[in-house]
Structure formats: structure tokens, C-alpha cells
Amino acid sequence: MIPSAVSASASLAPWRSYTFGAKNVIDGDVTTCWQAAMPHAGRTVRIEYPRTPIKRIGIANGMQLTDEMGDLFLMNARMANATLRFSDGSSFTMPFEASARGFQTLDVPSIASEWVEITVGDTHPGTRWTDVAVSEVALWADGPSSAGVVSPTSGVGTSASDQGGATGAGPSL
């Protein structure tokens, strides 16, 4: 399943060699991420896709990268919980462990939907920065294509908030 669009309520402007747009959550690379500045609560990232029954969502929380600055996973804020809202009106709360790296998953009843919106709730603090980071989102389809997850594509549509400018303050499974 290939997403048709991805957008965010806010994204940080590029810094050094990093970009923080919404498209990073579906690029297949957990070393990139979407980041939004404070206040975190209520910030959203939305992934649109062809109508598909979804049975599981996986989120690689935080910035899953260590570079010359250090462990960016620990240095950036991460979600402690998020609300997952689907186009059919259903919603679920997903908790995240503070130190859990890689994908954390949530099984849901088969939901025929066209989009999922992830809303940041509480956060785990970073040791250096307050910006909340989310590296990757994967969706598992129900039925014959159950092995298929949302897969990255260079043709994904993006919103203005994903074009590199700040709109806020500043899977291989």
C-alpha cells in the first residue's frame, strides 16, 4: 500500500543537514524524523492512503539516530502517548515506553479507512531539546495483502507544512 499524501500541523525548519517534514515518517528510514516544536500536545501528522482495512500500526518514536552530537533519541523529546484517529471515526490511545527504540505496535480491529491522524499527547523529555520527534509510521493491512505495509514512494503528496519551512515555532519490519 502506497500512501497518497502526508501532512503535519507543524514541522521544524531544516537545521544543519536535517529536515523535519512530515514525509520523513513514511520514507522507510528510521534515521529521519518529523519534528514539531513546543507545545507538543495536539500536534498532528496525517497519512492518507487508498481505502484499506488496517489491522496494526507501528510507530518508531523519537529520532532514532546517533551522530557526532550524541544519541539523538535521548536528546529529543518523544511521545509518551498519542491518539490514533482513523477516517471511519474510530480512535485509539497508543502508549510509548520512554526508552523503547525501534517500532512499537498497536493491534486494532480491522478498520476500513483512508487516513490515520496521529495526535501527540504527553511526551517524554529530551536531555537537550524540547522538540518532539517521530521517525517512522507503518500500517499493516488486513486480508490477503497483510504483508504489505505503508511503503515509501517519492511520489507522495505533501502539504505546505512539509516543504521544509517552519509552520510552527521554529519499514523494514
PELIN-V274399 format. One record per pair of residues at least 12 apart in sequence whose ideal C-beta (glycine too) atoms are under 6 Angstrom apart, sorted by the first residue. I is the first residue (numbers start at 1). GAP is how many residues later the second one is. Records with the same first field share a line. If there is no record, write none. Layout:
I->GAP ; GAP
This chain:
1->48 ; 51 ; 140 ; 147 ; 149
2->149 ; 151
3->23 ; 44 ; 46 ; 147 ; 153
4->44 ; 45
5->43 ; 152
6->16 ; 17 ; 20 ; 41 ; 150
7->15 ; 39 ; 152
8->14 ; 26 ; 37 ; 153
9->34 ; 35
10->26 ; 33 ; 157 ; 158
11->150 ; 156
12->23 ; 25 ; 154 ; 158
13->153
14->150
20->15
21->141
22->12 ; 23 ; 140
23->135 ; 139
25->20 ; 109 ; 111 ; 112
26->124 ; 126
27->125
28->124
30->30 ; 34 ; 105 ; 106
31->34
33->30 ; 100 ; 101 ; 102
34->100
35->96 ; 98
36->96 ; 132
37->94 ; 131 ; 132 ; 133
38->92
40->80 ; 83 ; 92
43->77
44->73 ; 75
45->73
46->69 ; 71
47->69
48->67
51->63
52->89
53->57 ; 59 ; 89
54->57 ; 59 ; 85
55->55 ; 85 ; 87
56->49 ; 51 ; 84
57->49 ; 82
58->45 ; 47 ; 80
59->45 ; 78
60->43 ; 75 ; 76
61->17 ; 18 ; 35
62->16 ; 71
63->13 ; 70
64->71
74->53
75->51 ; 52 ; 53 ; 54
76->50 ; 53 ; 55 ; 57
77->46 ; 48 ; 49 ; 53 ; 55
78->46
79->17 ; 41 ; 44
80->16 ; 42 ; 43 ; 44
81->12 ; 14 ; 40 ; 41
82->12 ; 36 ; 38 ; 39
83->36
84->32 ; 34
85->32
86->25 ; 27 ; 30
87->26 ; 27 ; 28
88->23 ; 25
90->21
92->16
94->12
98->26
110->32
120->12
138->12 ; 33
149->22
